[in-house]
Amino acid sequence: MTTATTAPRLSMTQVLLCGAAIVTLSMGIRHGFGLWLQPITMDRGWTRETFAFALAVQNLAWGLAGPVAGMLADRWGAFRVLIVGAVLYALGLVSMALATSGLAFTGGAGLLIGIAQSGTTYAVIYGVIARNVAPEKRSWAMGVAAAAGSFGQFLMVPVENWLIGGVGWQNALFLLGCAALAIVPLAFGLKEPAGAGVHTGPAQSVGAALREALGYRSFLLLTAGYFVCGFQVVFIGVHMPAYLKDQGLGPEVATTALALIGLFNVFGTYAAGVLGQKLAKRHILAVIYLLRAIVITVFVLSPITTWGVYLFAATMGVLWLSTVPPTNAIVAQIFGVRYMSMLGGIVFLSHQVGSFLGVWLGGRLYDATGSYQIVWWIAVALGVFAAIVNLPVRETAIPREARPVAA
């Protein structure tokens, strides 16, 4: 026997508009962080590894805090988590501007912003979507939210580059801190009615949900694949501007390339969400990872030209965050929506461990060898690995025994 409590829902339009705007800000701001690598390291006299390590810590803190933020959002609602996340985001950006030592920079750009992102990005927003959007539209709705984050990347990169050139890198960070606080009023649009966390399905504790997921092979395979996603996109996002400058290209090429990634990712993530309603999501994920490996291989082996970089950016943009809708839709499909934010946060933790290694190894191996070539080839090998491990994933709902409920 199962519970049958039906909680009042927010309208799908309201959830998508507010959720998309929040993801646009939270993801858009961070996407341009690579533009600060050279001005900050040159002004402060730091190595690239110092900057890269801080952003690596950011990604790791984001991942570690993700399951906790997701659990709190599942229990108390996303509204409170979003408010705290927005304030921490603003404080982190200000700290990033004021830091004069590598340790202080890591505390602001790394810990504060990382924790803030755990409460203002996909895991929390997708939990609200899963609870308030019908299952037959869920993959599409997640694709819309992911496309919004991609549009934020396209929009914010040229804005951030313009701010750095116009007011200096420190003042640019102060202004972005003010922009992050715009998440606060948007969070009111995702304030769910009392009882929104109660769903149909068998009664299950947080501990039982965790044990069930971590003991399920498909969940572990999905998590392993997501590690690769984090490694690839964060390495490219943070280190590509410096890589292109090393190849003799101007900073405007890197800015345009990052903007193109964001623009074409709008189409890629939306298409992945739509296709997830019609095709096996594990097959979509396998194809995405394999195509990434092929695209990176062609880019590394080809002569570096301006138009070649733009073609690479546009192609990678289609594949950039297109893994997000099918990955999260599979989690909801297997385990239901009651602990969606928490379980999505656990999968995302793997993504962020990959992000940590991608951004840190990029700086570490560059300082050791004077080249990014080794990391590019690691990204290729990991893409093939992710394509393989996603193929055996089972997308059907996990079988559970019905539990009696007291009258």
Helices and strands as residue ranges (DSSP letters): H 12-31, G 33-36, H 37-44, H 48-76, H 78-98, H 102-105, I 106-112, H 113-118, H 122-132, H 135-167, H 169-180, H 183-187, G 188-190, H 206-214, H 217-246, H 251-275, H 281-301, H 306-319, H 324-335, H 340-369, H 373-390
